[in-house]
Amino acid sequence: MGRPEEGAALAEAVLADGLADDHLLHLCGLVLKPADRLEPLTAAYEAAAAAEPGSEELAVGVFTCHVRRARARPPPAPPQPATRLS
């Protein structure tokens, strides 16, 4: 709604500080998902989940990030038909 690149850069800077709880990660995700910048969000969720292994919210966040990243990748190319060598 204005300057998405600046918002994404700011969210990445916040995540780079390493101080992230579930609410902050969710807020950064709202900015980074539309900008298709899921790598820093995934890394931040993984680090937060490693620091708090019992947190179900963070585990769900890690899972969701991986699902979104998998969906963002193009589907694999279909296998090529075999050719007969004579």
N, C-alpha and C positions, 0 to 999 in steps of 0.2 A: 504494500500500500504506500509506496513511496520510493524508498531506496533499499531494495532487497539485498544488494551486494554489500552495502555498508552494514546492514543488520546482520548478515551472515558472517562478515568479518568480525564484528563485535562479539557475536555468539562464540565464534571459534577462539577469540582471545580469552573470553571468560572460561571456556573449557580448558584452554591451555594452562590456566593457573592451577588446575588440578583440584580445586575446592568445589566439589559438586555433590549435591544431594539429589534425591529423586525429583523434587519440585524444580530445581534449577535445570536439571537435565531435560525435564519435560518442556520447560519454557524455551530452552535453546533448541530443542527438537522442533518446536512450532516455527522457528525461524529457519532452521537448516533443511528441514524436509522439503519445503517448496523450492528451495534453491538447489536441491539435488546434491547436497554436501553431507552425505551420511557417514563418511569415513571418520571424521573427528567426533561425531556424536557416538558412533559405535565404540570407538576407543575410549571415550570418557565413560560410557556405561560399563564397559568391561573393567576399567580401573576401579570404578566405584563399587561394582559387584565383588571384585576381588578384595577390596578393603572391608566390605560388609557382606561376608558370604551367606549370612542368614536372611538377607533382605529379599523377600519375594518380589517386591516392586522393582528392584534393580534387575533381578533375574528376568522378569518379564520384559523390561526395557531392552536388555541385551538380546533376548530372543526376537523381539519386534524389530530391532535394528537389522539383525541378520536377515529376517524375512524381507524387509523392505529393500535391502541391498540385493538380495537374490532376485527380487521382482524387477529391479531396475536394470539388471543385466539383460542384454538381448538373448533370446533363446538360442540354443546351439543349432548350428546348421545341420540339416538332415544329411545322413550318410550318402555318399556318392555311390551310384550303382557300379557294380563290378564290371570291368571290361574284359573281354576275352582276348587273350593274346594268342595269336596263331603263328 
